[in-house]
Amino acid sequence: QKVASLMNLAKTLAPDHRRLAYASASFVCGPQEFQQFMLPLVWDPALPTDQAQVLAAGVVGLADPVRLPICLTLLKHPDESIRATAQSVLAAYFPETDEASYPQAVQHYLTHPD
């Protein structure tokens, strides 16, 4: 509910102020809300890059089972800084793993968390 309200509020703000509303929404939403509201916006080519970067940073606060698959998806984003955010999260979890092996590393981690 709170995320939907913030997203509706963001639509009414001037473009310069939307970034703050998006940042607030991306950091207070739960996993389902992030996937429902934030992720589609990150991929929206009409969204300015700086605002997409703020939304993508919200993935850091999610639980591992949601965060890691989203980071794999964001590695394919056209914006280099968004890919870098995702890559830095994955590199922190899997420092000895090359980027091509991240999908297997994530799958193993999520099925064998200890």
C-alpha positions in Angstrom: 0.0 0.0 0.0 2.7 2.5 1.0 4.7 1.7 -2.1 1.7 2.2 -4.4 1.1 5.5 -2.7 4.7 6.7 -3.2 4.6 5.6 -6.8 1.4 7.5 -7.4 2.9 10.5 -5.7 6.0 10.3 -7.8 3.9 10.6 -11.0 2.6 14.0 -9.8 6.0 15.5 -9.0 8.3 17.4 -11.3 10.9 15.2 -12.9 13.6 16.6 -10.6 11.7 15.5 -7.5 10.7 12.0 -8.7 14.1 10.6 -7.9 13.5 11.1 -4.1 10.1 9.5 -4.3 11.5 6.6 -6.3 14.4 6.2 -3.8 12.0 6.2 -0.9 9.7 3.6 -2.6 12.6 1.3 -3.6 14.0 1.1 -0.1 10.7 0.6 1.8 9.1 -1.9 -0.4 9.1 -5.7 0.2 10.2 -8.3 -2.3 6.9 -8.7 -4.1 6.4 -4.9 -4.3 9.9 -4.4 -5.6 9.3 -7.0 -8.4 5.8 -5.6 -9.1 6.5 -1.8 -9.1 10.3 -1.2 -9.2 11.7 -3.7 -11.6 9.4 -2.7 -14.5 10.4 0.9 -14.0 14.2 0.0 -14.0 13.7 -1.5 -17.5 11.5 1.4 -18.8 13.5 3.2 -21.5 11.5 6.4 -20.8 12.8 6.6 -17.3 15.8 8.8 -16.9 19.0 6.8 -16.2 19.7 8.5 -12.9 16.2 7.5 -11.6 16.6 4.0 -12.9 19.9 3.8 -11.0 18.2 4.8 -7.8 15.5 2.2 -8.2 18.1 -0.5 -9.0 20.0 0.3 -5.8 16.9 -0.7 -3.9 17.7 -4.3 -4.7 20.5 -4.2 -2.0 17.9 -4.2 0.8 16.0 -7.3 -0.4 16.4 -10.8 1.0 18.9 -13.1 -0.8 16.3 -15.3 -2.6 14.9 -12.2 -4.3 18.0 -10.0 -4.5 20.3 -12.4 -6.2 18.0 -13.4 -9.1 17.2 -9.8 -9.7 20.9 -9.0 -9.8 21.3 -11.6 -12.5 18.6 -10.0 -14.5 20.1 -6.5 -14.0 23.4 -7.7 -15.4 21.6 -7.6 -18.8 20.4 -4.0 -18.4 21.5 -1.5 -21.1 22.8 1.0 -18.6 26.4 0.4 -17.5 25.9 1.8 -13.9 22.9 -0.4 -13.3 24.9 -3.4 -14.5 27.8 -2.3 -12.2 25.4 -2.2 -9.2 24.2 -5.7 -9.8 27.8 -6.9 -10.5 29.1 -5.5 -7.3 26.4 -7.3 -5.2 27.1 -10.6 -6.9 30.9 -10.1 -6.6 30.4 -9.5 -2.9 28.7 -12.9 -2.6 30.9 -14.8 -5.0 34.3 -13.1 -5.1 36.1 -16.0 -6.7 33.5 -16.5 -9.5 33.6 -15.0 -12.9 30.5 -13.2 -14.3 29.6 -16.0 -16.7 29.3 -18.4 -13.7 27.1 -16.2 -11.6 23.9 -18.0 -12.5 25.2 -21.4 -11.3 26.7 -19.8 -8.2 23.4 -18.2 -7.3 21.5 -21.4 -7.9 23.9 -23.3 -5.7 23.8 -20.7 -3.0 20.0 -20.5 -2.9 19.6 -24.3 -2.8 22.5 -24.8 -0.3 22.7 -21.6 1.8 25.0 -22.9 4.5 
